[in-house]
């Protein structure tokens, strides 16, 4: 799986997890959903994504790197 797809999968998982936590644990977990959404929005414009940086350090390759092989 490429870095780009991993970031999308992670963001989707975090949104679903935060919605479950909001529904079953405490209503303030909705702020986690807002944080993930805001992070996705700003990364679309700036290219800065902390999750992508961590995944890159873990060795996940981008689509461009995978295409070179």
KEKEMAR-669883 format. One record per atom (N, C-alpha, C, O): chain; residue number from 0; x negated, y negated, z; atom name; residue in three letters. Coordinates in pm, 1 decimal. Atoms other than C-alpha are relative to their C-alpha. Layout:
KEKEMAR-669883
+-------+-----+----------+----------+----------+------+------+
: kette :  nr :        X :        Y :        Z : atom : rest :
+-------+-----+----------+----------+----------+------+------+
:     A : NUM :        X :        Y :        Z :   CA :  Ala :
...
+-------+-----+----------+----------+----------+------+------+
***
This chain:
KEKEMAR-669883
+-------+-----+----------+----------+----------+------+------+
: kette :  nr :        X :        Y :        Z : atom : rest :
+-------+-----+----------+----------+----------+------+------+
:     A :   0 :    -85.6 :    117.2 :      0.0 :    N :  Unk :
:     A :   0 :      0.0 :      0.0 :      0.0 :   CA :  Unk :
:     A :   0 :    -90.0 :   -123.1 :      0.0 :    C :  Unk :
:     A :   0 :   -191.2 :   -127.2 :     69.9 :    O :  Unk :
:     A :   1 :     80.3 :    121.6 :     11.1 :    N :  Unk :
:     A :   1 :   -133.2 :   -342.5 :    -88.2 :   CA :  Unk :
:     A :   1 :     23.7 :    -92.8 :    119.3 :    C :  Unk :
:     A :   1 :    119.6 :    -76.7 :    194.8 :    O :  Unk :
:     A :   2 :     -9.2 :     98.6 :   -106.9 :    N :  Unk :
:     A :   2 :   -188.3 :   -629.3 :    152.4 :   CA :  Unk :
:     A :   2 :    130.7 :    -78.6 :     -9.8 :    C :  Unk :
:     A :   2 :    198.2 :   -100.7 :     90.7 :    O :  Unk :
:     A :   3 :   -122.3 :     79.7 :     19.1 :    N :  Unk :
:     A :   3 :     99.3 :   -828.9 :      3.8 :   CA :  Unk :
:     A :   3 :    124.8 :     77.7 :     41.4 :    C :  Unk :
:     A :   3 :    213.0 :     23.9 :    108.3 :    O :  Unk :
:     A :   4 :   -116.3 :    -81.7 :    -37.3 :    N :  Unk :
:     A :   4 :    346.9 :   -543.8 :     42.7 :   CA :  Unk :
:     A :   4 :      0.1 :     31.5 :    148.4 :    C :  Unk :
:     A :   4 :    106.3 :     41.8 :    209.8 :    O :  Unk :
:     A :   5 :     10.2 :    -25.3 :   -143.9 :    N :  Unk :
:     A :   5 :    218.6 :   -471.5 :    393.0 :   CA :  Unk :
:     A :   5 :     50.5 :   -118.7 :     80.3 :    C :  Unk :
:     A :   5 :    117.2 :   -101.2 :    182.2 :    O :  Unk :
:     A :   6 :    -47.1 :    119.8 :    -69.1 :    N :  Unk :
:     A :   6 :    284.8 :   -830.3 :    497.1 :   CA :  Unk :
:     A :   6 :    151.9 :     -9.1 :     -8.7 :    C :  Unk :
:     A :   6 :    217.6 :    -40.7 :     90.5 :    O :  Unk :
:     A :   7 :   -146.6 :      3.4 :     13.8 :    N :  Unk :
:     A :   7 :    639.6 :   -815.7 :    357.7 :   CA :  Unk :
:     A :   7 :     66.9 :    105.6 :     88.0 :    C :  Unk :
:     A :   7 :    168.9 :     78.8 :    151.3 :    O :  Unk :
:     A :   8 :    -55.7 :   -107.5 :    -82.6 :    N :  Unk :
:     A :   8 :    704.3 :   -482.5 :    531.8 :   CA :  Unk :
:     A :   8 :     -8.0 :    -36.6 :    148.5 :    C :  Unk :
:     A :   8 :     87.2 :    -13.8 :    223.1 :    O :  Unk :
:     A :   9 :     16.4 :     39.9 :   -139.0 :    N :  Unk :
:     A :   9 :    567.9 :   -615.0 :    861.6 :   CA :  Unk :
:     A :   9 :     99.5 :   -109.9 :     38.3 :    C :  Unk :
:     A :   9 :    159.9 :   -104.6 :    145.5 :    O :  Unk :
:     A :  10 :    -94.3 :    109.4 :    -28.1 :    N :  Unk :
:     A :  10 :    778.3 :   -933.2 :    840.9 :   CA :  Unk :
:     A :  10 :    143.1 :     53.6 :      9.0 :    C :  Unk :
:     A :  10 :    218.4 :     14.8 :     98.4 :    O :  Unk :
:     A :  11 :   -133.5 :    -58.7 :     -5.1 :    N :  Unk :
:     A :  11 :   1092.0 :   -733.4 :    764.1 :   CA :  Unk :
:     A :  11 :     21.9 :     80.3 :    126.3 :    C :  Unk :
:     A :  11 :    128.3 :     72.7 :    187.7 :    O :  Unk :
:     A :  12 :     -9.3 :    -77.5 :   -123.8 :    N :  Unk :
:     A :  12 :   1022.5 :   -498.5 :   1053.4 :   CA :  Unk :
:     A :  12 :     15.9 :    -91.5 :    120.5 :    C :  Unk :
:     A :  12 :     97.3 :    -64.2 :    208.7 :    O :  Unk :
:     A :  13 :     -7.3 :     92.2 :   -113.9 :    N :  Unk :
:     A :  13 :    968.9 :   -790.1 :   1292.4 :   CA :  Unk :
:     A :  13 :    135.9 :    -69.1 :      7.9 :    C :  Unk :
:     A :  13 :    187.8 :    -90.4 :    117.5 :    O :  Unk :
:     A :  14 :   -133.1 :     61.3 :     -0.1 :    N :  Unk :
:     A :  14 :   1295.9 :   -955.6 :   1186.6 :   CA :  Unk :
:     A :  14 :    103.7 :     99.2 :     53.4 :    C :  Unk :
:     A :  14 :    185.5 :     64.6 :    138.6 :    O :  Unk :
:     A :  15 :    -96.4 :   -100.5 :    -47.4 :    N :  Unk :
:     A :  15 :   1491.8 :   -633.3 :   1236.9 :   CA :  Unk :
:     A :  15 :    -19.0 :     30.6 :    148.4 :    C :  Unk :
:     A :  15 :     78.6 :     43.1 :    222.4 :    O :  Unk :
:     A :  16 :     27.9 :    -25.0 :   -140.9 :    N :  Unk :
:     A :  16 :   1318.9 :   -565.8 :   1569.9 :   CA :  Unk :
:     A :  16 :     50.3 :   -113.5 :     87.1 :    C :  Unk :
:     A :  16 :    109.8 :    -89.5 :    192.2 :    O :  Unk :
:     A :  17 :    -43.5 :    114.1 :    -80.4 :    N :  Unk :
:     A :  17 :   1389.8 :   -915.9 :   1695.4 :   CA :  Unk :
:     A :  17 :    152.4 :     -8.9 :      6.0 :    C :  Unk :
:     A :  17 :    208.3 :    -49.8 :    107.8 :    O :  Unk :
:     A :  18 :   -146.8 :     -0.7 :     -3.7 :    N :  Unk :
:     A :  18 :   1755.6 :   -886.2 :   1597.7 :   CA :  Unk :
:     A :  18 :     53.0 :    106.6 :     95.7 :    C :  Unk :
:     A :  18 :    149.7 :     83.2 :    168.2 :    O :  Unk :
:     A :  19 :    -39.4 :   -104.3 :    -95.4 :    N :  Unk :
:     A :  19 :   1784.3 :   -558.7 :   1788.7 :   CA :  Unk :
:     A :  19 :    -26.3 :    -43.6 :    143.6 :    C :  Unk :
:     A :  19 :     57.3 :    -21.8 :    231.3 :    O :  Unk :
:     A :  20 :     31.1 :     48.2 :   -134.0 :    N :  Unk :
:     A :  20 :   1612.1 :   -711.7 :   2090.8 :   CA :  Unk :
:     A :  20 :     96.8 :   -109.3 :     43.0 :    C :  Unk :
:     A :  20 :    135.8 :   -115.8 :    159.6 :    O :  Unk :
:     A :  21 :    -97.2 :    104.9 :    -30.3 :    N :  Unk :
:     A :  21 :   1844.9 :  -1011.4 :   2070.6 :   CA :  Unk :
:     A :  21 :    134.4 :     60.7 :     39.1 :    C :  Unk :
:     A :  21 :    198.7 :     15.1 :    133.7 :    O :  Unk :
:     A :  22 :   -131.2 :    -60.1 :    -24.5 :    N :  Unk :
:     A :  22 :   2152.1 :   -788.4 :   2061.6 :   CA :  Unk :
:     A :  22 :      3.3 :     83.5 :    128.1 :    C :  Unk :
:     A :  22 :    104.6 :     85.4 :    198.0 :    O :  Unk :
:     A :  23 :     -4.6 :    -97.4 :   -109.0 :    N :  Unk :
:     A :  23 :   2050.4 :   -539.0 :   2329.7 :   CA :  Unk :
:     A :  23 :    -82.0 :    -35.5 :    123.6 :    C :  Unk :
:     A :  23 :    -63.9 :     26.5 :    228.4 :    O :  Unk :
:     A :  24 :     84.3 :     31.1 :   -115.1 :    N :  Unk :
:     A :  24 :   1794.3 :   -703.9 :   2558.9 :   CA :  Unk :
:     A :  24 :     30.2 :   -139.5 :     54.1 :    C :  Unk :
:     A :  24 :     77.9 :   -154.1 :    166.6 :    O :  Unk :
:     A :  25 :    -22.1 :    137.2 :    -46.5 :    N :  Unk :
:     A :  25 :   1818.5 :  -1083.1 :   2578.7 :   CA :  Unk :
:     A :  25 :     17.2 :    -91.4 :   -120.7 :    C :  Unk :
:     A :  25 :    -49.9 :    -75.1 :   -222.6 :    O :  Unk :
:     A :  26 :    -32.2 :     88.5 :    113.1 :    N :  Unk :
:     A :  26 :   1957.6 :  -1358.1 :   2357.8 :   CA :  Unk :
:     A :  26 :   -117.1 :    -89.5 :    -42.2 :    C :  Unk :
:     A :  26 :   -117.7 :   -139.0 :   -154.9 :    O :  Unk :
:     A :  27 :    113.0 :     86.4 :     36.2 :    N :  Unk :
:     A :  27 :   1630.6 :  -1555.5 :   2364.9 :   CA :  Unk :
:     A :  27 :    -97.4 :     65.1 :    -98.3 :    C :  Unk :
:     A :  27 :   -186.5 :     -2.5 :   -149.8 :    O :  Unk :
:     A :  28 :     84.8 :    -63.1 :    101.2 :    N :  Unk :
:     A :  28 :   1463.6 :  -1298.4 :   2138.7 :   CA :  Unk :
:     A :  28 :     31.5 :    -51.5 :   -139.7 :    C :  Unk :
:     A :  28 :    -42.7 :    -23.4 :   -233.8 :    O :  Unk :
:     A :  29 :    -31.5 :     60.8 :    129.3 :    N :  Unk :
:     A :  29 :   1634.4 :  -1484.9 :   1854.9 :   CA :  Unk :
:     A :  29 :   -111.7 :    -95.4 :    -41.9 :    C :  Unk :
:     A :  29 :   -129.7 :   -120.4 :   -161.1 :    O :  Unk :
:     A :  30 :    112.0 :     89.1 :     31.9 :    N :  Unk :
:     A :  30 :   1335.8 :  -1723.1 :   1877.4 :   CA :  Unk :
:     A :  30 :   -112.0 :     73.5 :    -72.6 :    C :  Unk :
:     A :  30 :   -186.1 :     12.1 :   -149.2 :    O :  Unk :
:     A :  31 :     97.4 :    -78.7 :     74.8 :    N :  Unk :
:     A :  31 :   1113.0 :  -1441.3 :   1752.6 :   CA :  Unk :
:     A :  31 :     39.2 :      4.1 :   -147.7 :    C :  Unk :
:     A :  31 :    -46.4 :     -7.0 :   -235.5 :    O :  Unk :
:     A :  32 :    -48.9 :      3.5 :    137.7 :    N :  Unk :
:     A :  32 :   1329.4 :  -1424.7 :   1440.7 :   CA :  Unk :
:     A :  32 :    -31.2 :   -134.8 :    -64.5 :    C :  Unk :
:     A :  32 :    -76.5 :   -140.9 :   -178.8 :    O :  Unk :
:     A :  33 :     27.8 :    134.6 :     52.1 :    N :  Unk :
:     A :  33 :   1294.9 :  -1800.5 :   1397.4 :   CA :  Unk :
:     A :  33 :   -149.2 :    -18.5 :    -26.3 :    C :  Unk :
:     A :  33 :   -187.0 :    -79.7 :   -126.2 :    O :  Unk :
:     A :  34 :    144.3 :     12.3 :     18.0 :    N :  Unk :
:     A :  34 :    916.7 :  -1779.7 :   1440.8 :   CA :  Unk :
:     A :  34 :    -46.3 :     74.6 :   -124.5 :    C :  Unk :
:     A :  34 :   -126.2 :     22.3 :   -202.2 :    O :  Unk :
:     A :  35 :     38.7 :    -78.4 :    118.1 :    N :  Unk :
:     A :  35 :    881.1 :  -1505.4 :   1179.1 :   CA :  Unk :
:     A :  35 :     45.3 :    -70.6 :   -127.4 :    C :  Unk :
:     A :  35 :    -30.4 :    -78.5 :   -224.1 :    O :  Unk :
:     A :  36 :    -50.2 :     72.8 :    116.8 :    N :  Unk :
:     A :  36 :   1098.0 :  -1699.4 :    934.2 :   CA :  Unk :
:     A :  36 :    -79.0 :   -125.6 :    -29.2 :    C :  Unk :
:     A :  36 :   -109.4 :   -154.0 :   -145.0 :    O :  Unk :
:     A :  37 :     78.7 :    121.1 :     18.6 :    N :  Unk :
:     A :  37 :    906.5 :  -2022.2 :    990.1 :   CA :  Unk :
:     A :  37 :   -140.2 :     33.0 :    -50.8 :    C :  Unk :
:     A :  37 :   -194.6 :    -38.5 :   -134.9 :    O :  Unk :
:     A :  38 :    132.4 :    -41.2 :     45.3 :    N :  Unk :
:     A :  38 :    575.8 :  -1839.7 :    945.3 :   CA :  Unk :
:     A :  38 :      2.6 :     41.5 :   -147.0 :    C :  Unk :
:     A :  38 :    -88.5 :      7.2 :   -222.4 :    O :  Unk :
:     A :  39 :    -13.6 :    -37.8 :    140.7 :    N :  Unk :
:     A :  39 :    694.1 :  -1688.0 :    616.6 :   CA :  Unk :
:     A :  39 :     15.9 :   -123.1 :    -88.7 :    C :  Unk :
:     A :  39 :    -42.8 :   -130.9 :   -196.6 :    O :  Unk :
:     A :  40 :    -24.1 :    121.3 :     77.4 :    N :  Unk :
:     A :  40 :    812.6 :  -2026.8 :    496.2 :   CA :  Unk :
:     A :  40 :   -128.4 :    -81.4 :    -18.2 :    C :  Unk :
:     A :  40 :   -160.2 :   -123.3 :   -129.5 :    O :  Unk :
:     A :  41 :    121.7 :     79.2 :     11.7 :    N :  Unk :
:     A :  41 :    489.2 :  -2209.5 :    574.9 :   CA :  Unk :
:     A :  41 :   -107.9 :     73.7 :    -77.9 :    C :  Unk :
:     A :  41 :   -187.3 :      9.7 :   -146.9 :    O :  Unk :
:     A :  42 :    103.1 :    -74.0 :     73.8 :    N :  Unk :
:     A :  42 :    272.8 :  -1929.7 :    432.0 :   CA :  Unk :
:     A :  42 :     25.9 :     -2.7 :   -150.7 :    C :  Unk :
:     A :  42 :    -67.2 :     11.2 :   -230.1 :    O :  Unk :
:     A :  43 :    -31.3 :     11.1 :    142.6 :    N :  Unk :
:     A :  43 :    455.1 :  -1961.4 :     99.7 :   CA :  Unk :
:     A :  43 :    -62.9 :   -125.3 :    -60.4 :    C :  Unk :
:     A :  43 :    -97.3 :   -126.8 :   -178.6 :    O :  Unk :
:     A :  44 :     55.2 :    125.2 :     49.1 :    N :  Unk :
:     A :  44 :    321.8 :  -2316.2 :     70.5 :   CA :  Unk :
:     A :  44 :   -149.4 :    -14.9 :     26.2 :    C :  Unk :
:     A :  44 :   -221.6 :    -73.5 :    -54.4 :    O :  Unk :
:     A :  45 :    138.9 :     21.5 :    -38.7 :    N :  Unk :
:     A :  45 :    -12.8 :  -2299.2 :    248.8 :   CA :  Unk :
:     A :  45 :    -90.7 :    117.6 :    -32.0 :    C :  Unk :
:     A :  45 :   -211.6 :    100.8 :    -47.9 :    O :  Unk :
:     A :  46 :     81.4 :   -119.4 :     21.5 :    N :  Unk :
:     A :  46 :   -126.9 :  -1943.1 :    185.9 :   CA :  Unk :
:     A :  46 :    -61.0 :     53.7 :    128.7 :    C :  Unk :
:     A :  46 :   -130.0 :    155.6 :    125.6 :    O :  Unk :
:     A :  47 :     53.7 :    -42.1 :   -128.6 :    N :  Unk :
:     A :  47 :   -218.1 :  -1913.0 :    556.0 :   CA :  Unk :
:     A :  47 :     98.0 :     93.6 :     69.0 :    C :  Unk :
:     A :  47 :    210.9 :     54.6 :     98.8 :    O :  Unk :
:     A :  48 :    -84.3 :    -98.0 :    -66.9 :    N :  Unk :
:     A :  48 :    -78.7 :  -1597.3 :    717.7 :   CA :  Unk :
:     A :  48 :    -85.8 :     78.8 :     99.0 :    C :  Unk :
:     A :  48 :   -171.0 :    157.3 :     57.6 :    O :  Unk :
:     A :  49 :     78.7 :    -72.4 :    -99.6 :    N :  Unk :
:     A :  49 :   -222.0 :  -1466.0 :   1045.5 :   CA :  Unk :
:     A :  49 :     11.3 :    151.5 :    -12.7 :    C :  Unk :
:     A :  49 :    -87.4 :    222.3 :      7.4 :    O :  Unk :
:     A :  50 :    -16.5 :   -144.8 :     15.4 :    N :  Unk :
:     A :  50 :    -76.5 :  -1119.2 :    984.7 :   CA :  Unk :
:     A :  50 :    -84.2 :     52.7 :   -115.9 :    C :  Unk :
:     A :  50 :   -143.5 :    160.1 :   -105.8 :    O :  Unk :
:     A :  51 :     81.3 :    -41.1 :    114.7 :    N :  Unk :
:     A :  51 :   -247.5 :  -1099.9 :    645.1 :   CA :  Unk :
:     A :  51 :   -147.6 :      0.1 :     35.3 :    C :  Unk :
:     A :  51 :   -222.6 :     87.2 :     -8.8 :    O :  Unk :
:     A :  52 :    140.4 :      4.7 :    -40.9 :    N :  Unk :
:     A :  52 :   -577.1 :  -1202.7 :    801.1 :   CA :  Unk :
:     A :  52 :    -36.2 :    121.8 :     85.1 :    C :  Unk :
:     A :  52 :   -143.3 :    180.1 :     68.1 :    O :  Unk :
:     A :  53 :     26.0 :   -117.6 :    -83.0 :    N :  Unk :
:     A :  53 :   -550.2 :   -925.1 :   1060.5 :   CA :  Unk :
:     A :  53 :      0.1 :    127.9 :    -83.1 :    C :  Unk :
:     A :  53 :    -84.4 :    215.2 :    -63.5 :    O :  Unk :
:     A :  54 :     -6.0 :   -120.0 :     84.3 :    N :  Unk :
:     A :  54 :   -450.7 :   -666.6 :    802.0 :   CA :  Unk :
:     A :  54 :   -121.7 :     10.2 :    -89.8 :    C :  Unk :
:     A :  54 :   -171.1 :    120.0 :   -115.7 :    O :  Unk :
:     A :  55 :    120.9 :      2.6 :     82.9 :    N :  Unk :
:     A :  55 :   -741.6 :   -772.0 :    582.0 :   CA :  Unk :
:     A :  55 :   -119.6 :     51.8 :     80.2 :    C :  Unk :
:     A :  55 :   -201.0 :    128.4 :     28.4 :    O :  Unk :
:     A :  56 :    107.4 :    -47.3 :    -86.9 :    N :  Unk :
:     A :  56 :   -979.0 :   -714.7 :    875.3 :   CA :  Unk :
:     A :  56 :     12.9 :    149.3 :     29.6 :    C :  Unk :
:     A :  56 :    -86.6 :    216.7 :     56.6 :    O :  Unk :
:     A :  57 :    -22.7 :   -142.5 :    -22.3 :    N :  Unk :
:     A :  57 :   -820.1 :   -371.7 :    922.0 :   CA :  Unk :
:     A :  57 :    -32.8 :     82.7 :   -123.3 :    C :  Unk :
:     A :  57 :    -29.8 :    205.6 :   -118.3 :    O :  Unk :
:     A :  58 :     41.2 :    -70.6 :    119.7 :    N :  Unk :
:     A :  58 :   -925.5 :   -285.2 :    567.9 :   CA :  Unk :
:     A :  58 :    105.4 :     19.1 :   -106.4 :    C :  Unk :
:     A :  58 :     82.2 :     92.2 :   -202.7 :    O :  Unk :
:     A :  59 :   -103.9 :    -11.0 :    101.7 :    N :  Unk :
:     A :  59 :   -601.3 :   -318.4 :    373.8 :   CA :  Unk :
:     A :  59 :    -38.2 :    -89.6 :   -117.5 :    C :  Unk :
:     A :  59 :    -68.4 :   -207.4 :    -98.4 :    O :  Unk :
:     A :  60 :     44.6 :     72.4 :    119.5 :    N :  Unk :
:     A :  60 :   -683.0 :   -426.3 :     18.0 :   CA :  Unk :
:     A :  60 :    116.8 :    -70.5 :    -69.0 :    C :  Unk :
:     A :  60 :    230.4 :    -23.2 :    -66.2 :    O :  Unk :
:     A :  61 :   -101.8 :     74.4 :     73.6 :    N :  Unk :
:     A :  61 :   -495.0 :   -684.3 :   -185.9 :   CA :  Unk :
:     A :  61 :     27.5 :     69.5 :   -133.1 :    C :  Unk :
:     A :  61 :    -45.3 :    160.0 :   -173.9 :    O :  Unk :
:     A :  62 :    -33.5 :    -59.1 :    130.2 :    N :  Unk :
:     A :  62 :   -327.4 :   -599.7 :   -516.0 :   CA :  Unk :
:     A :  62 :   -111.1 :    -23.4 :   -101.3 :    C :  Unk :
:     A :  62 :   -137.3 :     63.0 :   -185.0 :    O :  Unk :
:     A :  63 :    110.4 :     29.1 :     92.0 :    N :  Unk :
:     A :  63 :   -614.8 :   -767.9 :   -703.3 :   CA :  Unk :
:     A :  63 :   -117.3 :     94.8 :     25.0 :    C :  Unk :
:     A :  63 :   -180.8 :    141.5 :    -69.6 :    O :  Unk :
:     A :  64 :    109.2 :    -92.2 :    -32.3 :    N :  Unk :
:     A :  64 :   -869.9 :   -552.7 :   -520.0 :   CA :  Unk :
:     A :  64 :     32.4 :    142.3 :    -42.4 :    C :  Unk :
:     A :  64 :    -54.9 :    216.5 :    -87.5 :    O :  Unk :
:     A :  65 :    -42.5 :   -134.2 :     40.2 :    N :  Unk :
:     A :  65 :   -669.5 :   -239.4 :   -587.7 :   CA :  Unk :
:     A :  65 :     -2.2 :     15.0 :   -151.8 :    C :  Unk :
:     A :  65 :    -27.5 :    124.2 :   -202.8 :    O :  Unk :
:     A :  66 :     -3.0 :     -4.7 :    147.0 :    N :  Unk :
:     A :  66 :   -642.6 :   -327.2 :   -958.4 :   CA :  Unk :
:     A :  66 :   -138.6 :     15.7 :    -59.3 :    C :  Unk :
:     A :  66 :   -152.6 :     64.2 :   -171.7 :    O :  Unk :
:     A :  67 :    137.5 :     -9.7 :     49.5 :    N :  Unk :
:     A :  67 :  -1020.6 :   -341.6 :   -994.4 :   CA :  Unk :
:     A :  67 :    -48.1 :    143.7 :    -11.2 :    C :  Unk :
:     A :  67 :   -139.8 :    173.1 :    -87.9 :    O :  Unk :
:     A :  68 :     45.5 :   -139.7 :     -0.5 :    N :  Unk :
:     A :  68 :  -1052.8 :     31.2 :   -928.8 :   CA :  Unk :
:     A :  68 :     50.2 :     78.4 :   -116.7 :    C :  Unk :
:     A :  68 :     19.9 :    197.1 :   -129.1 :    O :  Unk :
+-------+-----+----------+----------+----------+------+------+
***
